Amino acid sequence: MTRRAVAAAALVALGCVATALALVFARQPSAAAVTQALAGRVGGPVADADTRLVTAGMIQVETSPFRRIYLAGDERVHLDLTATSRIRQVTLGRERAVNDTFTPDPADWTLDEARERAGAWLPRDAARQRREPFVFRDAPAGVRDLFRSPALATVISATQYVEHGATGPPGLCAITYYQTSAGGVVLVLIGLH
């Protein structure tokens, strides 16, 4: 092989390595991008959400290493945490006149209202993957939207997903809307999936 052929082959190989490295690093968000995407949301530090909720006028009624509960009027926000104090799930709900999740209550949220409330808790970089129905107590119970967040994948590991009963892979998250027989939304879960 001539020098010229060796040099050309080396340049091609170097170009392939550079391209592969660029693809790997392009998929990993920067630390600043992760902080921005997760601040006060699923995957973010609970301290950010604590500040957000208190600033919004909610009252903290329970606190522990793995849970926070806030109330304002009849609305309730329940934060479930990882061992590293990151938010793994948010439950949005309210006091209802009816206990059964299938029975309509006049004050239930519409699906659009619930989507707006839930979207404020998703990582900012979450991209919707698909929608699917879900079943609760052997009956259709609503819909679930699945999302993928590169920032979330960098802070909650596959091991943590398994510890919390989520199927993953890391970065997969969902909004689950529990709906009544009339289509109103009783409660919403936003978290790891």
MOKA-V237208 format. One record per residue. N is the residue number from 1. RES is the residue in three letters. PHI is phi in radians with two decimals (999 if undefined). OMEGA is omega in radians with two decimals (NA if undefined). BURIAL is b if it has 16 or more other C-alpha atoms within 10 Angstrom, else e. Layout:
# MOKA-V237208
((N:RES:PHI:OMEGA:BURIAL) (N:RES:PHI:OMEGA:BURIAL))
This chain:
# MOKA-V237208
((1:MET:999:-3.12:e) (2:THR:-1.36:3.10:e) (3:ARG:-1.03:-3.13:e) (4:ARG:-1.10:3.14:e) (5:ALA:-1.16:3.11:e) (6:VAL:-1.12:3.13:e) (7:ALA:-1.10:3.14:e) (8:ALA:-1.13:3.12:e) (9:ALA:-1.10:3.12:e) (10:ALA:-1.12:3.12:e) (11:LEU:-1.14:3.11:e) (12:VAL:-1.12:3.13:e) (13:ALA:-1.10:3.12:e) (14:LEU:-1.10:3.09:e) (15:GLY:-1.10:3.11:e) (16:CYS:-1.14:3.12:e) (17:VAL:-1.10:-3.14:e) (18:ALA:-1.09:3.12:e) (19:THR:-1.12:3.13:e) (20:ALA:-1.08:3.12:e) (21:LEU:-1.11:3.12:e) (22:ALA:-1.09:3.12:e) (23:LEU:-1.15:3.13:e) (24:VAL:-1.10:-3.09:e) (25:PHE:-1.25:3.12:e) (26:ALA:-1.18:-3.13:e) (27:ARG:-1.41:-3.13:e) (28:GLN:-1.63:3.11:e) (29:PRO:-1.21:3.11:b) (30:SER:-1.19:3.12:e) (31:ALA:-1.03:3.12:e) (32:ALA:-1.14:3.13:e) (33:ALA:-1.16:3.11:e) (34:VAL:-1.13:3.13:b) (35:THR:-1.02:3.14:b) (36:GLN:-1.09:-3.07:b) (37:ALA:-1.23:-2.99:b) (38:LEU:-1.88:-3.05:b) (39:ALA:-0.97:3.11:b) (40:GLY:1.26:-3.06:b) (41:ARG:-2.34:3.07:b) (42:VAL:-0.97:-3.12:b) (43:GLY:1.66:-3.11:b) (44:GLY:-1.47:3.08:b) (45:PRO:-1.12:-3.11:b) (46:VAL:-1.08:-3.13:b) (47:ALA:-1.03:3.11:e) (48:ASP:-1.13:3.14:e) (49:ALA:-1.22:3.09:b) (50:ASP:-0.99:3.13:b) (51:THR:-1.08:-3.13:e) (52:ARG:-1.02:-3.07:e) (53:LEU:-1.27:3.11:b) (54:VAL:-1.15:3.10:e) (55:THR:-1.06:3.13:e) (56:ALA:-1.39:3.08:e) (57:GLY:1.62:3.12:e) (58:MET:-1.46:-3.12:b) (59:ILE:-1.86:3.10:b) (60:GLN:-1.36:-3.12:b) (61:VAL:-1.92:3.07:e) (62:GLU:-2.60:3.06:e) (63:THR:-2.53:3.08:e) (64:SER:-2.72:3.14:e) (65:PRO:-1.06:-3.07:e) (66:PHE:-2.10:-3.07:b) (67:ARG:-2.74:2.94:b) (68:ARG:-2.36:3.04:b) (69:ILE:-2.27:3.12:b) (70:TYR:-2.14:3.09:b) (71:LEU:-2.29:2.97:b) (72:ALA:-2.65:-3.06:e) (73:GLY:1.07:3.11:e) (74:ASP:-1.70:3.13:e) (75:GLU:-1.54:-3.08:e) (76:ARG:-2.38:3.03:b) (77:VAL:-2.16:-3.09:b) (78:HIS:-2.05:3.13:b) (79:LEU:-1.87:3.01:b) (80:ASP:-1.79:-2.98:b) (81:LEU:-2.08:2.99:b) (82:THR:-1.47:3.09:b) (83:ALA:-1.14:3.12:e) (84:THR:-1.70:3.10:e) (85:SER:1.10:3.01:b) (86:ARG:-1.80:-3.12:b) (87:ILE:-1.32:3.10:b) (88:ARG:-1.80:3.10:b) (89:GLN:-2.70:3.05:b) (90:VAL:-2.09:3.03:b) (91:THR:-1.98:3.09:b) (92:LEU:-1.88:3.13:b) (93:GLY:-2.79:3.13:b) (94:ARG:-2.80:3.05:b) (95:GLU:-1.21:-3.13:e) (96:ARG:-2.14:3.07:b) (97:ALA:-1.29:-3.08:e) (98:VAL:-2.06:-3.13:e) (99:ASN:-1.44:-3.08:e) (100:ASP:-1.24:-3.11:e) (101:THR:-1.23:3.13:b) (102:PHE:-1.52:-3.08:b) (103:THR:-1.53:-3.13:e) (104:PRO:-1.12:3.03:b) (105:ASP:-2.23:-3.08:b) (106:PRO:-1.00:-3.10:e) (107:ALA:-1.67:3.09:e) (108:ASP:-1.05:3.11:b) (109:TRP:-1.29:2.93:b) (110:THR:-1.31:3.12:e) (111:LEU:-1.07:3.11:b) (112:ASP:-1.11:3.10:e) (113:GLU:-1.10:-3.13:e) (114:ALA:-1.14:3.11:b) (115:ARG:-1.07:3.13:b) (116:GLU:-1.11:3.13:e) (117:ARG:-1.11:-3.09:e) (118:ALA:-1.19:-3.12:b) (119:GLY:-1.03:3.13:e) (120:ALA:-1.23:-3.13:e) (121:TRP:-1.85:3.11:b) (122:LEU:-1.25:2.98:b) (123:PRO:-0.97:-3.08:b) (124:ARG:-1.08:-3.12:b) (125:ASP:-1.66:-3.10:b) (126:ALA:-1.18:3.10:b) (127:ALA:-1.98:-3.10:e) (128:ARG:-1.17:3.13:e) (129:GLN:-1.75:-3.13:e) (130:ARG:-3.00:3.05:e) (131:ARG:-2.09:3.11:e) (132:GLU:-2.55:3.03:e) (133:PRO:-1.31:3.01:e) (134:PHE:-2.37:-3.05:b) (135:VAL:-2.02:3.06:e) (136:PHE:-2.36:-3.10:e) (137:ARG:0.95:3.08:e) (138:ASP:1.09:3.12:e) (139:ALA:-2.44:3.05:e) (140:PRO:-0.99:-3.02:e) (141:ALA:-2.22:3.13:b) (142:GLY:2.57:-3.13:b) (143:VAL:-2.21:3.10:b) (144:ARG:-2.30:3.04:b) (145:ASP:-1.80:3.13:b) (146:LEU:-1.79:-3.09:b) (147:PHE:-2.31:3.06:b) (148:ARG:-2.21:3.13:b) (149:SER:-2.18:3.07:b) (150:PRO:-1.04:3.14:b) (151:ALA:-1.13:3.13:b) (152:LEU:-1.05:-3.14:b) (153:ALA:-1.10:-3.12:b) (154:THR:-1.49:-3.05:b) (155:VAL:-1.99:3.11:b) (156:ILE:-2.16:-3.00:b) (157:SER:-1.37:3.07:e) (158:ALA:-1.06:3.11:e) (159:THR:-1.07:3.12:e) (160:GLN:-1.14:3.08:b) (161:TYR:-1.01:-3.12:b) (162:VAL:-1.10:3.13:e) (163:GLU:-0.98:-3.09:e) (164:HIS:-1.83:3.05:e) (165:GLY:1.30:3.11:e) (166:ALA:-1.65:-3.08:b) (167:THR:-1.43:3.14:e) (168:GLY:1.24:0.19:b) (169:PRO:-1.25:3.10:b) (170:PRO:-0.89:-3.09:b) (171:GLY:1.75:3.12:b) (172:LEU:-1.37:3.10:b) (173:CYS:-2.48:-3.04:b) (174:ALA:-2.53:2.91:b) (175:ILE:-2.02:-3.14:b) (176:THR:-1.97:-3.11:b) (177:TYR:-1.83:3.05:b) (178:TYR:-1.43:-3.05:b) (179:GLN:-2.00:3.08:b) (180:THR:-1.39:3.10:b) (181:SER:-1.11:3.13:e) (182:ALA:-1.66:3.10:e) (183:GLY:1.66:3.08:b) (184:GLY:-1.18:-3.11:b) (185:VAL:-1.76:-3.10:b) (186:VAL:-1.49:3.11:b) (187:LEU:-2.68:-3.09:b) (188:VAL:-2.31:3.02:b) (189:LEU:-1.93:3.10:b) (190:ILE:-2.18:-3.13:b) (191:GLY:3.09:3.14:b) (192:LEU:-1.01:3.09:b) (193:HIS:-2.35:NA:b))
